[in-house]
Amino acid sequence: MENDIRVLDAKEQSRYEARDADDNLMGFVDYKLAGPAIAFLHAETLPDFRGRGVAGRIASKSLDDAREAGLRVRPLCPFYQDYLAEHAEYADLVDGQDAQ
């Protein structure tokens, strides 16, 4: 099932989307780009797709893209706050972490 999850940046809507093999929307995270930072505002997995790792796949793809683009991350969404707390490999992206 996990291989059927495709995550893409729907830039025109300022959100990352997860879609299944039939192109059904499974979940998303809204974001806002502001200068050298990306703020993740609200993540949601649609009810029929919960428990399949959709939100985690969206988070890892969006954070990998932020790293590649050289963006700082502002995790305003509670899911992203929790995800970042559990995934130390992304700690260096969080805005303010490299102060000092």
PLY file of the C-alpha trace (Angstrom):
ply
format ascii 1.0
element vertex 100
property float x
property float y
property float z
element edge 99
property int vertex1
property int vertex2
end_header
0.00 0.00 0.00
2.82 2.39 0.84
4.12 2.20 -2.73
0.78 3.56 -3.92
1.37 6.90 -2.17
2.68 9.66 -4.43
3.58 13.02 -2.84
3.79 16.15 -4.95
4.16 19.87 -4.40
0.96 21.52 -5.68
2.64 24.92 -5.83
-0.39 26.70 -7.26
-2.30 25.75 -4.10
0.67 26.17 -1.72
0.38 22.65 -0.43
1.91 19.22 -0.64
-0.54 16.50 -1.59
-0.48 12.74 -1.27
-2.36 10.83 -3.94
-3.00 7.14 -4.48
-2.58 5.14 -7.70
-6.04 6.30 -8.87
-5.08 9.96 -8.22
-7.41 10.24 -5.22
-6.36 12.86 -2.69
-5.21 11.07 0.47
-3.90 13.98 2.50
-2.14 17.33 2.35
-0.20 20.00 4.20
-0.74 23.69 3.54
2.36 25.85 3.56
3.44 29.45 3.17
6.73 30.52 1.65
8.20 33.66 3.19
11.67 34.61 2.03
14.16 31.92 3.02
11.61 29.99 5.10
8.66 27.68 4.63
5.94 27.53 7.27
3.90 24.35 7.48
0.44 25.47 8.56
-2.01 22.58 8.59
-1.66 18.88 7.82
-4.60 16.59 7.26
-5.12 12.99 6.20
-8.55 12.23 4.77
-10.50 9.75 6.94
-10.44 6.86 4.44
-6.63 6.95 4.32
-5.69 7.32 7.99
-3.32 4.80 9.51
-1.39 4.23 6.28
1.56 6.54 6.89
0.26 9.24 4.56
1.10 12.20 6.81
4.60 10.90 7.46
5.26 10.50 3.74
4.07 14.08 3.13
6.25 15.37 5.96
9.41 13.59 4.82
8.98 14.69 1.18
8.25 18.30 2.10
11.17 18.46 4.54
13.53 16.84 2.04
12.44 19.44 -0.54
12.95 22.26 1.98
16.49 21.00 2.65
17.24 20.77 -1.08
15.96 24.33 -1.63
17.95 25.69 1.33
14.80 26.76 3.19
14.41 27.15 6.94
11.36 25.38 8.39
8.71 26.88 10.63
6.55 24.03 11.97
3.34 25.83 12.92
1.25 22.69 12.50
1.12 20.40 15.57
1.73 17.33 13.40
4.96 18.85 12.03
6.06 19.85 15.53
5.62 16.25 16.69
7.19 14.81 13.54
10.27 17.00 13.90
10.59 16.09 17.58
10.68 12.40 16.58
12.93 12.79 13.52
16.20 14.38 14.61
17.57 14.14 11.07
15.53 17.24 10.24
16.38 19.28 13.37
18.90 21.45 11.51
16.11 22.77 9.25
14.01 24.28 12.02
14.10 28.04 12.02
16.12 29.31 14.97
17.96 26.04 15.63
21.23 27.35 14.24
21.19 30.59 16.24
24.44 31.15 18.22
0 1
1 2
2 3
3 4
4 5
5 6
6 7
7 8
8 9
9 10
10 11
11 12
12 13
13 14
14 15
15 16
16 17
17 18
18 19
19 20
20 21
21 22
22 23
23 24
24 25
25 26
26 27
27 28
28 29
29 30
30 31
31 32
32 33
33 34
34 35
35 36
36 37
37 38
38 39
39 40
40 41
41 42
42 43
43 44
44 45
45 46
46 47
47 48
48 49
49 50
50 51
51 52
52 53
53 54
54 55
55 56
56 57
57 58
58 59
59 60
60 61
61 62
62 63
63 64
64 65
65 66
66 67
67 68
68 69
69 70
70 71
71 72
72 73
73 74
74 75
75 76
76 77
77 78
78 79
79 80
80 81
81 82
82 83
83 84
84 85
85 86
86 87
87 88
88 89
89 90
90 91
91 92
92 93
93 94
94 95
95 96
96 97
97 98
98 99
